[in-house]
Amino acid sequence: MFTPQGPTLRELAVQALSSVEHGYDLLAPKFDRTPFRTPDPVLDAVVEAVRPLGPFRTGLDICCGTGAGMGVLRRLCGERIVGVDFSAGMLSAARSAVPALPGAPAVDWVRADARALPLAPSFDLAVSFGAFGHFLPAERPAVFTGARDALRPGGLFAFPVPAPAPVASRLYWALWGFDTAMRLRNLLRRPPFVMYYRTFRLPDVLDDLAGAGFTTRLLPLSALGRRPDGSPRCALVVARRT
Ligand SMILES: C[S@@+](CC[C@H](N)C(=O)[O-])C[C@H]1O[C@@H](n2cnc3c(N)ncnc32)[C@H](O)[C@@H]1O
């Protein structure tokens, strides 16, 4: 999972003992060599699923990190793409990783908190990858309302969601263990580092999207495989601003 070029265990521990924002500032130079960056097969599957729903002129990547989703937007949008994140370190790494290119859409970066997005309704497409675990369920409506307000009427908010791990699986207990350790850490230390894997339950997420004024549907990301019962390992939530 981790390579010798990635962060050391000590660096990861220091990151996890900071705030989310400062932790990512510290991790930014090595972030792309961690398993936390959204892998390319997921990004490619999202491009293929979203492309037929276009065309899109303008795109927004919420919690862009080092720019994984900006690569997705560059392939889908014709005019302008914007990455927003609250970590200055991650934005700085993203600027180097996703430079403006001649003939490609304009690239802009905004440093802002996704729980209070300051963006006018100018986007056709918003995406987000790998960041929802940083929001408590009570904070999700503010994130979704901000995404809605950044979209033009009819605009799409799309993000992948993995199928929940079966209770008998090792992954289920690994995620349970991780969340429990983080809850303990957050009881004992301030500022908290909010990162929970098991708080982003699809039925609640769909309710929150409806509450924020989206109509939603799920598209299977079949390229990412199927579980033994035939259901997709990963689906794309497509939420349209009504
Ligand atoms: C796991 S990284 C994912 C980065 C990228 N989207 C990817 O898939 O590789 C999570 C990102 O969310 C950002 N983030 C977390 N909470 C945030 C908030 N409240 N507002 C803005 N950005 C936030 C972090 O700074 C970090 O860059």
The ligand as a MOL file (V3000), in Angstrom:
LIG
                    3D

  0  0  0     0  0            999 V3000
M  V30 BEGIN CTAB
M  V30 COUNTS 27 29 0 0 0
M  V30 BEGIN ATOM
M  V30 1 C -8.0060 12.2130 1.0070 0
M  V30 2 S -7.7300 13.7950 0.3270 0 CHG=1
M  V30 3 C -8.4790 13.5690 -1.2790 0
M  V30 4 C -7.8400 14.4490 -2.3160 0
M  V30 5 C -8.2960 14.2140 -3.7450 0
M  V30 6 N -9.6840 14.6040 -3.9140 0
M  V30 7 C -8.0780 12.7960 -4.1880 0
M  V30 8 O -9.0480 12.0850 -4.3830 0
M  V30 9 O -6.9320 12.3810 -4.3370 0 CHG=-1
M  V30 10 C -8.9210 14.8340 1.1480 0
M  V30 11 C -8.7900 16.2990 0.7890 0
M  V30 12 O -9.9110 16.9780 1.3660 0
M  V30 13 C -9.4670 18.2190 1.8460 0
M  V30 14 N -10.4320 18.6770 2.8690 0
M  V30 15 C -10.8050 18.0340 4.0050 0
M  V30 16 N -11.7120 18.7580 4.6910 0
M  V30 17 C -11.9140 19.8880 3.9550 0
M  V30 18 C -12.7490 21.0320 4.1310 0
M  V30 19 N -13.5550 21.1710 5.2130 0
M  V30 20 N -12.7290 21.9920 3.1810 0
M  V30 21 C -11.9160 21.8810 2.1040 0
M  V30 22 N -11.0910 20.8360 1.8940 0
M  V30 23 C -11.0970 19.8330 2.7940 0
M  V30 24 C -8.0930 17.9400 2.4030 0
M  V30 25 O -7.3240 19.1180 2.5530 0
M  V30 26 C -7.5430 16.9740 1.3440 0
M  V30 27 O -6.8870 17.6640 0.3320 0
M  V30 END ATOM
M  V30 BEGIN BOND
M  V30 1 1 1 2
M  V30 2 1 2 3
M  V30 3 1 2 10
M  V30 4 1 3 4
M  V30 5 1 4 5
M  V30 6 1 5 6
M  V30 7 1 5 7
M  V30 8 2 7 8
M  V30 9 1 7 9
M  V30 10 1 10 11
M  V30 11 1 11 12
M  V30 12 1 11 26
M  V30 13 1 12 13
M  V30 14 1 13 14
M  V30 15 1 13 24
M  V30 16 1 14 15
M  V30 17 1 14 23
M  V30 18 2 15 16
M  V30 19 1 16 17
M  V30 20 1 17 18
M  V30 21 2 17 23
M  V30 22 1 18 19
M  V30 23 2 18 20
M  V30 24 1 20 21
M  V30 25 2 21 22
M  V30 26 1 22 23
M  V30 27 1 24 25
M  V30 28 1 24 26
M  V30 29 1 26 27
M  V30 END BOND
M  V30 END CTAB
M  END
